[in-house]
Amino acid sequence: MKIHHAILASGLIAFARPALSHDEEKHEKKPDRPTSVDEKAFGREGDPKKASRTMNIQMSDKMRFTPAELIVKQGETVRFYAKNAGQVMHEMVLGTMEELKEHSAMMQKHAGMEHDEPYMAHVAPGKTEIMVWQFTEAGEFYYGCLVPGHFEAGMIGKVKVAAKSARASRHTESATFGNSGDSASRASESPAQVAEGEIRKVDRDAKKITIKHGPLDKLEMPAMTMVFQVRDVALLKTVKAGDRVKFEAEKISGAFVVTKIEPVQ
Ligand SMILES: [Cu+2]
């Protein structure tokens, strides 16, 4: 009877699909995970309701953040009010020093590129943008402005995350970006790249679509959430935010353009 019960019970569990344990979750290849589960070396998107602190960060045309150093506790969720006190565009992008340097190099290389991740705030002159971030790992991280030239001019700040316990288990993601062996004499046009991704935003008026995608080798682009343009707005008719899609993208005169897109089941 006991054996019978066990089988029955496991059968029921499989059917009812309750909350999965961590171990099971890893094996479950669910492509449409919510943003908040995306774990970076420096934390993850924070739940605004759980923000325990608010920090005001001011950005100026002197290429400085004020304050330029923050101390937070591991596990803490911080609501950042990023204020642009200058006359030009600035941004506050969180990351490891390595990631910020890569990002900065990429921004130099692809000047027309726009991307949109939960750990970045693009702030127009005079405006304030809100970003909520949870610092899940202890260590030293940074925030930089990746508008071309700004990071290089010293527009960078440091976040010290104090460890909650002695445990220090930090996974450093290997940097796959930047194949410097690649021919540098490539024209602005790229070969078409076919990829899969998840739609984050559809803006028909601006003819733009935001897609979270994996590495796009042909466009020399690492995995990120990126804003693409479309030529024909009709392309956006069949898709909406949250959809898994297969798409084709090209770099056309410096802009990243989606030329084909279709939902995948
Ligand atoms: Cu800036």
py3Dmol code that shows the C-alpha trace and the ligand (Angstrom):
import py3Dmol

protein = """\
ATOM      1  CA  MET A   1       0.000   0.000   0.000  1.00  0.00           C
ATOM      2  CA  LYS A   2       2.801   2.340   0.849  1.00  0.00           C
ATOM      3  CA  ILE A   3       4.377   1.933  -2.566  1.00  0.00           C
ATOM      4  CA  HIS A   4       1.055   2.486  -4.154  1.00  0.00           C
ATOM      5  CA  HIS A   5       0.614   5.693  -2.262  1.00  0.00           C
ATOM      6  CA  ALA A   6       3.994   6.977  -3.239  1.00  0.00           C
ATOM      7  CA  ILE A   7       3.322   6.397  -6.904  1.00  0.00           C
ATOM      8  CA  LEU A   8      -0.063   7.980  -6.652  1.00  0.00           C
ATOM      9  CA  ALA A   9       1.364  10.950  -4.822  1.00  0.00           C
ATOM     10  CA  SER A  10       4.136  11.564  -7.308  1.00  0.00           C
ATOM     11  CA  GLY A  11       1.628  11.210 -10.095  1.00  0.00           C
ATOM     12  CA  LEU A  12      -0.506  13.847  -8.512  1.00  0.00           C
ATOM     13  CA  ILE A  13       2.430  16.181  -8.051  1.00  0.00           C
ATOM     14  CA  ALA A  14       3.371  15.864 -11.673  1.00  0.00           C
ATOM     15  CA  PHE A  15      -0.165  16.709 -12.590  1.00  0.00           C
ATOM     16  CA  ALA A  16      -0.839  19.556 -10.226  1.00  0.00           C
ATOM     17  CA  ARG A  17       2.549  21.196 -10.852  1.00  0.00           C
ATOM     18  CA  PRO A  18       3.009  23.007  -7.571  1.00  0.00           C
ATOM     19  CA  ALA A  19       5.784  25.502  -6.899  1.00  0.00           C
ATOM     20  CA  LEU A  20       8.993  23.903  -8.079  1.00  0.00           C
ATOM     21  CA  SER A  21      12.015  23.424  -5.899  1.00  0.00           C
ATOM     22  CA  HIS A  22      15.240  25.099  -6.936  1.00  0.00           C
ATOM     23  CA  ASP A  23      16.626  21.904  -8.316  1.00  0.00           C
ATOM     24  CA  GLU A  24      13.635  21.217 -10.485  1.00  0.00           C
ATOM     25  CA  GLU A  25      13.588  24.760 -11.720  1.00  0.00           C
ATOM     26  CA  LYS A  26      17.075  24.440 -13.145  1.00  0.00           C
ATOM     27  CA  HIS A  27      16.026  21.496 -15.271  1.00  0.00           C
ATOM     28  CA  GLU A  28      12.874  23.158 -16.439  1.00  0.00           C
ATOM     29  CA  LYS A  29      13.690  24.979 -19.626  1.00  0.00           C
ATOM     30  CA  LYS A  30      10.996  27.584 -19.475  1.00  0.00           C
ATOM     31  CA  PRO A  31      11.851  30.294 -21.956  1.00  0.00           C
ATOM     32  CA  ASP A  32       9.364  32.883 -20.721  1.00  0.00           C
ATOM     33  CA  ARG A  33      10.700  33.588 -17.273  1.00  0.00           C
ATOM     34  CA  PRO A  34       9.812  36.961 -15.794  1.00  0.00           C
ATOM     35  CA  THR A  35      12.533  39.609 -15.730  1.00  0.00           C
ATOM     36  CA  SER A  36      12.903  39.499 -11.984  1.00  0.00           C
ATOM     37  CA  VAL A  37      14.396  35.995 -12.152  1.00  0.00           C
ATOM     38  CA  ASP A  38      17.281  37.155 -14.321  1.00  0.00           C
ATOM     39  CA  GLU A  39      20.247  36.914 -12.009  1.00  0.00           C
ATOM     40  CA  LYS A  40      23.311  38.998 -12.745  1.00  0.00           C
ATOM     41  CA  ALA A  41      26.664  38.904 -10.937  1.00  0.00           C
ATOM     42  CA  PHE A  42      25.609  42.182  -9.273  1.00  0.00           C
ATOM     43  CA  GLY A  43      22.026  41.244  -8.409  1.00  0.00           C
ATOM     44  CA  ARG A  44      18.646  41.322 -10.072  1.00  0.00           C
ATOM     45  CA  GLU A  45      15.706  43.534 -10.842  1.00  0.00           C
ATOM     46  CA  GLY A  46      14.102  44.588  -7.574  1.00  0.00           C
ATOM     47  CA  ASP A  47      10.464  44.457  -6.601  1.00  0.00           C
ATOM     48  CA  PRO A  48       9.465  48.109  -5.988  1.00  0.00           C
ATOM     49  CA  LYS A  49       7.275  46.988  -3.070  1.00  0.00           C
ATOM     50  CA  LYS A  50      10.325  45.510  -1.337  1.00  0.00           C
ATOM     51  CA  ALA A  51      12.570  48.540  -1.735  1.00  0.00           C
ATOM     52  CA  SER A  52      13.919  49.370   1.708  1.00  0.00           C
ATOM     53  CA  ARG A  53      15.929  52.420   0.675  1.00  0.00           C
ATOM     54  CA  THR A  54      15.715  55.244  -1.771  1.00  0.00           C
ATOM     55  CA  MET A  55      18.895  56.766  -3.136  1.00  0.00           C
ATOM     56  CA  ASN A  56      19.120  59.962  -5.131  1.00  0.00           C
ATOM     57  CA  ILE A  57      21.825  59.930  -7.759  1.00  0.00           C
ATOM     58  CA  GLN A  58      22.567  63.094  -9.645  1.00  0.00           C
ATOM     59  CA  MET A  59      24.252  63.168 -13.034  1.00  0.00           C
ATOM     60  CA  SER A  60      25.990  66.242 -14.376  1.00  0.00           C
ATOM     61  CA  ASP A  61      27.648  67.465 -17.550  1.00  0.00           C
ATOM     62  CA  LYS A  62      30.913  67.524 -15.605  1.00  0.00           C
ATOM     63  CA  MET A  63      30.698  63.769 -16.220  1.00  0.00           C
ATOM     64  CA  ARG A  64      30.191  62.948 -12.585  1.00  0.00           C
ATOM     65  CA  PHE A  65      27.701  61.073 -10.450  1.00  0.00           C
ATOM     66  CA  THR A  66      26.825  62.512  -7.034  1.00  0.00           C
ATOM     67  CA  PRO A  67      27.287  60.593  -4.842  1.00  0.00           C
ATOM     68  CA  ALA A  68      29.969  58.534  -6.538  1.00  0.00           C
ATOM     69  CA  GLU A  69      30.119  55.893  -3.870  1.00  0.00           C
ATOM     70  CA  LEU A  70      27.320  53.899  -2.235  1.00  0.00           C
ATOM     71  CA  ILE A  71      27.298  51.293   0.473  1.00  0.00           C
ATOM     72  CA  VAL A  72      24.469  48.772   0.616  1.00  0.00           C
ATOM     73  CA  LYS A  73      23.843  45.495   2.379  1.00  0.00           C
ATOM     74  CA  GLN A  74      23.661  42.193   0.556  1.00  0.00           C
ATOM     75  CA  GLY A  75      20.044  41.343  -0.163  1.00  0.00           C
ATOM     76  CA  GLU A  76      18.931  44.963   0.016  1.00  0.00           C
ATOM     77  CA  THR A  77      16.536  46.346  -2.583  1.00  0.00           C
ATOM     78  CA  VAL A  78      17.264  49.943  -3.506  1.00  0.00           C
ATOM     79  CA  ARG A  79      15.075  52.401  -5.372  1.00  0.00           C
ATOM     80  CA  PHE A  80      17.302  54.745  -7.355  1.00  0.00           C
ATOM     81  CA  TYR A  81      16.118  58.146  -8.430  1.00  0.00           C
ATOM     82  CA  ALA A  82      18.536  58.960 -11.221  1.00  0.00           C
ATOM     83  CA  LYS A  83      18.365  62.667 -11.917  1.00  0.00           C
ATOM     84  CA  ASN A  84      19.974  64.291 -14.910  1.00  0.00           C
ATOM     85  CA  ALA A  85      20.953  67.810 -13.830  1.00  0.00           C
ATOM     86  CA  GLY A  86      22.776  68.475 -17.090  1.00  0.00           C
ATOM     87  CA  GLN A  87      21.974  69.616 -20.596  1.00  0.00           C
ATOM     88  CA  VAL A  88      22.830  66.388 -22.397  1.00  0.00           C
ATOM     89  CA  MET A  89      21.629  62.797 -22.171  1.00  0.00           C
ATOM     90  CA  HIS A  90      23.119  60.670 -19.386  1.00  0.00           C
ATOM     91  CA  GLU A  91      22.529  57.177 -18.143  1.00  0.00           C
ATOM     92  CA  MET A  92      23.093  55.141 -15.054  1.00  0.00           C
ATOM     93  CA  VAL A  93      24.062  51.565 -15.839  1.00  0.00           C
ATOM     94  CA  LEU A  94      24.852  49.089 -13.061  1.00  0.00           C
ATOM     95  CA  GLY A  95      27.375  46.300 -13.561  1.00  0.00           C
ATOM     96  CA  THR A  96      30.749  44.823 -12.856  1.00  0.00           C
ATOM     97  CA  MET A  97      33.717  46.871 -14.066  1.00  0.00           C
ATOM     98  CA  GLU A  98      34.300  44.295 -16.784  1.00  0.00           C
ATOM     99  CA  GLU A  99      30.714  44.501 -18.013  1.00  0.00           C
ATOM    100  CA  LEU A 100      30.703  48.288 -18.009  1.00  0.00           C
ATOM    101  CA  LYS A 101      33.916  48.391 -20.018  1.00  0.00           C
ATOM    102  CA  GLU A 102      32.499  45.955 -22.549  1.00  0.00           C
ATOM    103  CA  HIS A 103      29.279  47.909 -22.742  1.00  0.00           C
ATOM    104  CA  SER A 104      31.147  51.142 -23.176  1.00  0.00           C
ATOM    105  CA  ALA A 105      33.226  49.686 -26.023  1.00  0.00           C
ATOM    106  CA  MET A 106      30.060  48.407 -27.637  1.00  0.00           C
ATOM    107  CA  MET A 107      28.389  51.804 -27.395  1.00  0.00           C
ATOM    108  CA  GLN A 108      31.399  53.335 -29.164  1.00  0.00           C
ATOM    109  CA  LYS A 109      31.218  50.696 -31.857  1.00  0.00           C
ATOM    110  CA  HIS A 110      27.457  50.811 -32.408  1.00  0.00           C
ATOM    111  CA  ALA A 111      26.674  54.460 -31.909  1.00  0.00           C
ATOM    112  CA  GLY A 112      23.062  54.152 -33.048  1.00  0.00           C
ATOM    113  CA  MET A 113      22.243  51.398 -30.642  1.00  0.00           C
ATOM    114  CA  GLU A 114      19.589  51.558 -27.972  1.00  0.00           C
ATOM    115  CA  HIS A 115      19.092  48.981 -25.316  1.00  0.00           C
ATOM    116  CA  ASP A 116      16.916  48.633 -22.341  1.00  0.00           C
ATOM    117  CA  GLU A 117      17.686  46.437 -19.344  1.00  0.00           C
ATOM    118  CA  PRO A 118      16.336  46.580 -15.793  1.00  0.00           C
ATOM    119  CA  TYR A 119      19.792  47.662 -14.577  1.00  0.00           C
ATOM    120  CA  MET A 120      19.967  50.788 -16.696  1.00  0.00           C
ATOM    121  CA  ALA A 121      18.238  54.140 -16.642  1.00  0.00           C
ATOM    122  CA  HIS A 122      18.474  56.483 -19.638  1.00  0.00           C
ATOM    123  CA  VAL A 123      17.746  59.960 -18.428  1.00  0.00           C
ATOM    124  CA  ALA A 124      16.980  62.972 -20.589  1.00  0.00           C
ATOM    125  CA  PRO A 125      18.199  66.422 -19.464  1.00  0.00           C
ATOM    126  CA  GLY A 126      16.185  67.689 -16.506  1.00  0.00           C
ATOM    127  CA  LYS A 127      14.419  64.368 -16.012  1.00  0.00           C
ATOM    128  CA  THR A 128      14.497  61.737 -13.279  1.00  0.00           C
ATOM    129  CA  GLU A 129      14.135  58.013 -13.939  1.00  0.00           C
ATOM    130  CA  ILE A 130      13.471  55.328 -11.364  1.00  0.00           C
ATOM    131  CA  MET A 131      15.352  52.059 -11.238  1.00  0.00           C
ATOM    132  CA  VAL A 132      14.838  49.359  -8.598  1.00  0.00           C
ATOM    133  CA  TRP A 133      17.622  46.889  -8.008  1.00  0.00           C
ATOM    134  CA  GLN A 134      18.279  44.151  -5.487  1.00  0.00           C
ATOM    135  CA  PHE A 135      21.928  43.566  -4.619  1.00  0.00           C
ATOM    136  CA  THR A 136      21.948  39.815  -4.034  1.00  0.00           C
ATOM    137  CA  GLU A 137      25.723  39.338  -4.079  1.00  0.00           C
ATOM    138  CA  ALA A 138      28.430  40.879  -1.939  1.00  0.00           C
ATOM    139  CA  GLY A 139      31.296  42.665  -3.629  1.00  0.00           C
ATOM    140  CA  GLU A 140      32.247  45.851  -5.408  1.00  0.00           C
ATOM    141  CA  PHE A 141      30.161  46.896  -8.344  1.00  0.00           C
ATOM    142  CA  TYR A 142      29.876  50.035 -10.377  1.00  0.00           C
ATOM    143  CA  TYR A 143      27.490  52.372 -12.147  1.00  0.00           C
ATOM    144  CA  GLY A 144      28.548  54.209 -15.211  1.00  0.00           C
ATOM    145  CA  CYS A 145      27.219  56.477 -17.906  1.00  0.00           C
ATOM    146  CA  LEU A 146      27.704  54.738 -21.229  1.00  0.00           C
ATOM    147  CA  VAL A 147      26.823  57.642 -23.468  1.00  0.00           C
ATOM    148  CA  PRO A 148      29.894  57.583 -25.775  1.00  0.00           C
ATOM    149  CA  GLY A 149      32.774  59.458 -24.150  1.00  0.00           C
ATOM    150  CA  HIS A 150      31.198  59.873 -20.719  1.00  0.00           C
ATOM    151  CA  PHE A 151      32.497  56.689 -19.111  1.00  0.00           C
ATOM    152  CA  GLU A 152      35.961  57.431 -20.479  1.00  0.00           C
ATOM    153  CA  ALA A 153      35.734  60.915 -18.969  1.00  0.00           C
ATOM    154  CA  GLY A 154      35.277  59.334 -15.544  1.00  0.00           C
ATOM    155  CA  MET A 155      31.505  59.179 -15.249  1.00  0.00           C
ATOM    156  CA  ILE A 156      31.529  56.246 -12.909  1.00  0.00           C
ATOM    157  CA  GLY A 157      30.482  55.404  -9.360  1.00  0.00           C
ATOM    158  CA  LYS A 158      31.081  52.514  -7.001  1.00  0.00           C
ATOM    159  CA  VAL A 159      28.635  50.351  -5.020  1.00  0.00           C
ATOM    160  CA  LYS A 160      30.049  48.394  -2.124  1.00  0.00           C
ATOM    161  CA  VAL A 161      27.780  45.531  -1.181  1.00  0.00           C
ATOM    162  CA  ALA A 162      28.536  44.319   2.339  1.00  0.00           C
ATOM    163  CA  ALA A 163      28.237  40.559   2.771  1.00  0.00           C
ATOM    164  CA  LYS A 164      25.309  39.307   4.789  1.00  0.00           C
ATOM    165  CA  SER A 165      27.239  36.218   5.865  1.00  0.00           C
ATOM    166  CA  ALA A 166      30.725  34.784   5.347  1.00  0.00           C
ATOM    167  CA  ARG A 167      29.451  32.951   2.301  1.00  0.00           C
ATOM    168  CA  ALA A 168      30.939  34.418  -0.831  1.00  0.00           C
ATOM    169  CA  SER A 169      29.792  32.471  -3.828  1.00  0.00           C
ATOM    170  CA  ARG A 170      29.952  34.629  -6.841  1.00  0.00           C
ATOM    171  CA  HIS A 171      29.700  33.268 -10.330  1.00  0.00           C
ATOM    172  CA  THR A 172      31.572  35.322 -12.802  1.00  0.00           C
ATOM    173  CA  GLU A 173      30.030  35.064 -16.195  1.00  0.00           C
ATOM    174  CA  SER A 174      32.613  34.503 -18.841  1.00  0.00           C
ATOM    175  CA  ALA A 175      32.910  37.385 -21.210  1.00  0.00           C
ATOM    176  CA  THR A 176      32.092  36.183 -24.676  1.00  0.00           C
ATOM    177  CA  PHE A 177      31.779  39.594 -26.231  1.00  0.00           C
ATOM    178  CA  GLY A 178      34.354  41.177 -28.488  1.00  0.00           C
ATOM    179  CA  ASN A 179      35.887  38.859 -31.039  1.00  0.00           C
ATOM    180  CA  SER A 180      38.834  41.083 -31.723  1.00  0.00           C
ATOM    181  CA  GLY A 181      40.150  38.494 -34.156  1.00  0.00           C
ATOM    182  CA  ASP A 182      37.274  39.363 -36.425  1.00  0.00           C
ATOM    183  CA  SER A 183      38.007  41.484 -39.455  1.00  0.00           C
ATOM    184  CA  ALA A 184      37.823  45.120 -38.424  1.00  0.00           C
ATOM    185  CA  SER A 185      37.248  46.251 -41.965  1.00  0.00           C
ATOM    186  CA  ARG A 186      33.616  45.217 -41.908  1.00  0.00           C
ATOM    187  CA  ALA A 187      31.248  47.719 -43.458  1.00  0.00           C
ATOM    188  CA  SER A 188      28.344  49.133 -41.501  1.00  0.00           C
ATOM    189  CA  GLU A 189      26.053  46.592 -43.087  1.00  0.00           C
ATOM    190  CA  SER A 190      25.908  43.172 -41.498  1.00  0.00           C
ATOM    191  CA  PRO A 191      24.714  39.799 -42.679  1.00  0.00           C
ATOM    192  CA  ALA A 192      21.167  39.002 -41.584  1.00  0.00           C
ATOM    193  CA  GLN A 193      20.958  37.308 -38.241  1.00  0.00           C
ATOM    194  CA  VAL A 194      18.221  34.801 -37.437  1.00  0.00           C
ATOM    195  CA  ALA A 195      17.507  34.464 -33.747  1.00  0.00           C
ATOM    196  CA  GLU A 196      14.886  33.775 -31.132  1.00  0.00           C
ATOM    197  CA  GLY A 197      13.863  36.055 -28.348  1.00  0.00           C
ATOM    198  CA  GLU A 198      11.120  37.397 -26.166  1.00  0.00           C
ATOM    199  CA  ILE A 199       9.289  40.608 -26.885  1.00  0.00           C
ATOM    200  CA  ARG A 200       9.405  43.133 -24.085  1.00  0.00           C
ATOM    201  CA  LYS A 201       7.765  46.111 -25.741  1.00  0.00           C
ATOM    202  CA  VAL A 202       6.084  47.019 -29.023  1.00  0.00           C
ATOM    203  CA  ASP A 203       5.987  50.690 -29.977  1.00  0.00           C
ATOM    204  CA  ARG A 204       4.035  51.034 -33.216  1.00  0.00           C
ATOM    205  CA  ASP A 205       4.152  54.836 -33.265  1.00  0.00           C
ATOM    206  CA  ALA A 206       7.932  54.932 -33.058  1.00  0.00           C
ATOM    207  CA  LYS A 207       8.270  51.788 -35.232  1.00  0.00           C
ATOM    208  CA  LYS A 208      10.350  50.140 -32.547  1.00  0.00           C
ATOM    209  CA  ILE A 209      10.365  46.765 -30.887  1.00  0.00           C
ATOM    210  CA  THR A 210      12.244  45.721 -27.751  1.00  0.00           C
ATOM    211  CA  ILE A 211      13.440  42.121 -27.766  1.00  0.00           C
ATOM    212  CA  LYS A 212      15.299  40.164 -25.136  1.00  0.00           C
ATOM    213  CA  HIS A 213      17.677  37.978 -27.093  1.00  0.00           C
ATOM    214  CA  GLY A 214      20.718  35.725 -26.799  1.00  0.00           C
ATOM    215  CA  PRO A 215      24.078  36.459 -28.466  1.00  0.00           C
ATOM    216  CA  LEU A 216      23.745  37.717 -32.051  1.00  0.00           C
ATOM    217  CA  ASP A 217      27.101  36.688 -33.483  1.00  0.00           C
ATOM    218  CA  LYS A 218      26.620  38.174 -36.915  1.00  0.00           C
ATOM    219  CA  LEU A 219      25.753  41.544 -35.420  1.00  0.00           C
ATOM    220  CA  GLU A 220      28.590  41.193 -32.887  1.00  0.00           C
ATOM    221  CA  MET A 221      26.130  41.681 -30.089  1.00  0.00           C
ATOM    222  CA  PRO A 222      26.043  39.859 -26.760  1.00  0.00           C
ATOM    223  CA  ALA A 223      22.818  38.694 -25.120  1.00  0.00           C
ATOM    224  CA  MET A 224      20.710  41.660 -24.008  1.00  0.00           C
ATOM    225  CA  THR A 225      17.378  43.384 -24.164  1.00  0.00           C
ATOM    226  CA  MET A 226      17.606  45.634 -27.151  1.00  0.00           C
ATOM    227  CA  VAL A 227      15.493  48.139 -29.042  1.00  0.00           C
ATOM    228  CA  PHE A 228      15.243  47.395 -32.768  1.00  0.00           C
ATOM    229  CA  GLN A 229      13.683  49.461 -35.494  1.00  0.00           C
ATOM    230  CA  VAL A 230      11.289  48.207 -38.142  1.00  0.00           C
ATOM    231  CA  ARG A 231      10.831  49.632 -41.601  1.00  0.00           C
ATOM    232  CA  ASP A 232       7.284  48.480 -42.081  1.00  0.00           C
ATOM    233  CA  VAL A 233       4.973  48.888 -39.102  1.00  0.00           C
ATOM    234  CA  ALA A 234       2.808  46.043 -40.481  1.00  0.00           C
ATOM    235  CA  LEU A 235       5.514  43.734 -39.181  1.00  0.00           C
ATOM    236  CA  LEU A 236       4.410  44.565 -35.639  1.00  0.00           C
ATOM    237  CA  LYS A 237       0.774  43.611 -36.191  1.00  0.00           C
ATOM    238  CA  THR A 238       1.088  39.955 -35.279  1.00  0.00           C
ATOM    239  CA  VAL A 239       3.223  40.303 -32.181  1.00  0.00           C
ATOM    240  CA  LYS A 240       2.827  41.642 -28.650  1.00  0.00           C
ATOM    241  CA  ALA A 241       4.842  41.974 -25.432  1.00  0.00           C
ATOM    242  CA  GLY A 242       5.515  38.595 -23.834  1.00  0.00           C
ATOM    243  CA  ASP A 243       5.554  36.650 -27.114  1.00  0.00           C
ATOM    244  CA  ARG A 244       8.377  34.287 -27.923  1.00  0.00           C
ATOM    245  CA  VAL A 245       9.468  35.065 -31.450  1.00  0.00           C
ATOM    246  CA  LYS A 246      11.807  34.062 -34.181  1.00  0.00           C
ATOM    247  CA  PHE A 247      13.205  37.104 -35.928  1.00  0.00           C
ATOM    248  CA  GLU A 248      15.699  38.262 -38.471  1.00  0.00           C
ATOM    249  CA  ALA A 249      17.751  41.395 -37.861  1.00  0.00           C
ATOM    250  CA  GLU A 250      20.324  43.386 -39.792  1.00  0.00           C
ATOM    251  CA  LYS A 251      22.425  46.438 -39.251  1.00  0.00           C
ATOM    252  CA  ILE A 252      21.362  48.968 -41.862  1.00  0.00           C
ATOM    253  CA  SER A 253      23.185  52.305 -41.989  1.00  0.00           C
ATOM    254  CA  GLY A 254      24.111  52.024 -38.347  1.00  0.00           C
ATOM    255  CA  ALA A 255      20.644  51.089 -37.116  1.00  0.00           C
ATOM    256  CA  PHE A 256      19.541  47.671 -35.943  1.00  0.00           C
ATOM    257  CA  VAL A 257      16.495  46.704 -37.945  1.00  0.00           C
ATOM    258  CA  VAL A 258      14.171  43.725 -37.610  1.00  0.00           C
ATOM    259  CA  THR A 259      13.223  42.588 -41.091  1.00  0.00           C
ATOM    260  CA  LYS A 260      11.184  39.483 -40.287  1.00  0.00           C
ATOM    261  CA  ILE A 261       9.384  38.345 -37.183  1.00  0.00           C
ATOM    262  CA  GLU A 262       7.024  35.547 -36.285  1.00  0.00           C
ATOM    263  CA  PRO A 263       5.705  34.082 -33.028  1.00  0.00           C
ATOM    264  CA  VAL A 264       6.958  30.653 -31.994  1.00  0.00           C
ATOM    265  CA  GLN A 265       4.789  28.195 -30.083  1.00  0.00           C
TER     266      GLN A 265
END
"""
ligand_1 = """\
1
CU
Cu 26.727 60.820 -19.235
"""
view = py3Dmol.view(width=600, height=400)
view.addModel(protein, "pdb")
view.setStyle({"model": 0}, {"cartoon": {"style": "trace"}})
view.addModel(ligand_1, "xyz")
view.setStyle({"model": 1}, {"stick": {}})
view.zoomTo()
view.show()
